[in-house]
Amino acid sequence: MASGVRVDDSVTALFHDMKLKKSPKKAAFFKFSEDEKYIVVEREREILTEDSANFFQRLKALFPENKCCYCLADIHYITAESKKQDLLFMMWAPEDATIKNKLLFASSKSYLKHAFPGVIKHWELHSREEFTLDVLAQKLTNDKIKSIEGQCL
């Protein structure tokens, strides 16, 4: 691995639970262990399925101001044709993060994506201004989206 970082087994287990809809999590965040050798589940940042009111605003608020992180979110949306649900992998790399932090996350992103087979929706964000429902809709599909997580577009 270019960054020398490994994906912790708890990350893979959580992904499989979310994919099979066995997890109570609607959004999970990932960070590096203190020694920066593993990508681990960030227990302090999550949104549970049962507590997903105002999902988009809460998700946006959970991204730290000046530190990078990864997120896997279970997104529900409605197009003109049907209801859909996708797992979305996000990398948050804010402009105010340190260069070292940005490089560590960028060099390890592909290994985490590899640990999430079947996740084809990706979104890399660098500022809160980019974090809008319209941009999210573009990341999810080329079709016209009527609503995302109950919010009309």
VMD Tcl script that draws the C-alpha trace (Angstrom):
set ca {
  {0.00 0.00 0.00}
  {1.33 3.41 -0.93}
  {0.32 4.98 2.37}
  {1.15 1.92 4.49}
  {-2.34 2.04 6.01}
  {-4.68 -0.91 6.39}
  {-8.45 -1.04 6.62}
  {-9.50 -2.36 10.04}
  {-11.77 -5.43 10.08}
  {-14.47 -3.41 11.91}
  {-14.77 -1.15 8.84}
  {-15.31 -4.10 6.52}
  {-17.80 -5.69 8.91}
  {-19.78 -2.44 9.19}
  {-19.83 -2.06 5.40}
  {-21.23 -5.57 4.93}
  {-23.89 -4.94 7.59}
  {-24.91 -1.68 5.90}
  {-24.94 -3.33 2.48}
  {-27.17 -6.15 3.75}
  {-29.29 -3.66 5.73}
  {-28.42 -5.34 9.03}
  {-26.82 -2.24 10.52}
  {-28.73 0.39 12.47}
  {-26.44 3.02 10.91}
  {-27.60 5.30 8.12}
  {-24.24 7.07 7.94}
  {-20.90 5.98 9.35}
  {-17.62 7.89 9.49}
  {-14.09 6.59 9.29}
  {-10.78 8.02 10.47}
  {-7.22 6.91 11.09}
  {-6.12 5.20 14.27}
  {-3.87 7.23 16.58}
  {-0.76 5.56 15.12}
  {-2.08 6.20 11.57}
  {-1.67 2.51 10.64}
  {-5.38 1.65 10.30}
  {-8.57 3.17 8.97}
  {-11.12 2.60 11.74}
  {-14.80 3.31 12.43}
  {-15.26 6.69 14.08}
  {-17.68 5.81 16.88}
  {-18.39 9.45 17.81}
  {-19.84 10.35 14.39}
  {-22.81 8.44 13.01}
  {-26.46 8.76 12.09}
  {-28.74 5.89 13.02}
  {-31.58 4.82 10.73}
  {-34.15 5.30 13.48}
  {-32.90 8.85 14.07}
  {-32.54 10.12 10.51}
  {-34.84 13.17 10.54}
  {-33.20 16.12 8.78}
  {-30.65 13.65 7.46}
  {-28.88 15.90 4.97}
  {-28.38 18.81 7.40}
  {-27.19 16.46 10.15}
  {-24.80 14.69 7.78}
  {-23.31 18.00 6.67}
  {-22.86 19.10 10.28}
  {-20.93 15.94 11.19}
  {-18.02 16.73 8.85}
  {-15.23 18.40 10.88}
  {-14.10 21.94 10.05}
  {-10.39 21.32 9.49}
  {-9.81 17.55 9.40}
  {-10.34 15.03 6.64}
  {-12.58 12.00 7.04}
  {-14.39 9.33 5.08}
  {-18.10 8.60 5.24}
  {-20.39 5.84 3.98}
  {-24.05 6.85 3.79}
  {-27.18 4.92 2.86}
  {-29.08 7.37 0.63}
  {-32.74 6.97 -0.36}
  {-34.07 8.97 -3.30}
  {-36.96 9.05 -5.74}
  {-36.65 9.54 -9.49}
  {-39.47 9.85 -12.01}
  {-39.27 6.08 -12.55}
  {-38.76 4.57 -9.10}
  {-37.57 4.67 -5.51}
  {-33.86 3.98 -5.18}
  {-31.33 3.35 -2.47}
  {-27.55 3.52 -2.81}
  {-24.52 3.47 -0.58}
  {-22.49 6.62 -1.17}
  {-18.78 6.80 -0.31}
  {-17.58 10.29 0.56}
  {-14.17 11.75 1.23}
  {-14.13 15.05 3.08}
  {-10.89 16.98 2.52}
  {-11.56 20.57 3.63}
  {-9.32 23.34 2.40}
  {-8.35 24.14 6.02}
  {-6.97 20.64 6.71}
  {-3.21 20.25 6.97}
  {-1.29 19.11 3.90}
  {-0.19 15.97 5.80}
  {-3.80 15.13 6.65}
  {-4.95 15.65 3.05}
  {-2.10 13.52 1.66}
  {-2.74 10.70 4.13}
  {-6.43 10.56 3.25}
  {-5.90 10.95 -0.49}
  {-3.24 8.22 -0.64}
  {-5.42 5.78 1.33}
  {-8.77 6.45 -0.35}
  {-8.41 3.75 -3.00}
  {-7.76 1.07 -0.38}
  {-10.91 1.98 1.51}
  {-12.92 2.06 -1.73}
  {-11.55 -1.42 -2.47}
  {-12.93 -2.58 0.90}
  {-16.40 -1.44 -0.23}
  {-17.14 -3.66 -3.26}
  {-20.25 -2.69 -5.17}
  {-20.26 0.93 -4.01}
  {-20.18 2.88 -7.25}
  {-21.33 6.28 -6.00}
  {-18.44 8.49 -4.83}
  {-18.23 12.11 -3.76}
  {-15.11 14.05 -2.83}
  {-15.84 17.29 -1.00}
  {-13.55 20.21 -0.15}
  {-15.94 22.81 1.29}
  {-19.39 23.09 2.82}
  {-20.47 25.18 -0.18}
  {-20.09 22.07 -2.37}
  {-22.29 20.10 0.01}
  {-25.73 20.76 -1.50}
  {-28.70 18.59 -2.40}
  {-28.31 19.57 -6.07}
  {-24.71 18.37 -6.21}
  {-25.65 15.21 -4.32}
  {-28.39 14.54 -6.88}
  {-25.81 14.82 -9.68}
  {-23.55 12.32 -7.91}
  {-26.37 9.79 -7.50}
  {-27.83 9.60 -11.00}
  {-28.23 11.26 -14.38}
  {-32.02 10.93 -14.04}
  {-34.14 13.73 -12.65}
  {-34.50 13.26 -8.90}
  {-37.76 14.28 -7.25}
  {-36.55 13.93 -3.65}
  {-33.59 12.83 -1.56}
  {-34.20 11.58 1.97}
  {-37.68 13.09 1.87}
  {-36.50 16.53 0.76}
  {-37.99 17.70 -2.53}
  {-35.71 19.12 -5.19}
}
mol new
graphics top color blue
foreach p $ca { graphics top sphere $p radius 0.5 }
foreach p [lrange $ca 0 end-1] q [lrange $ca 1 end] { graphics top cylinder $p $q radius 0.2 }
display resetview
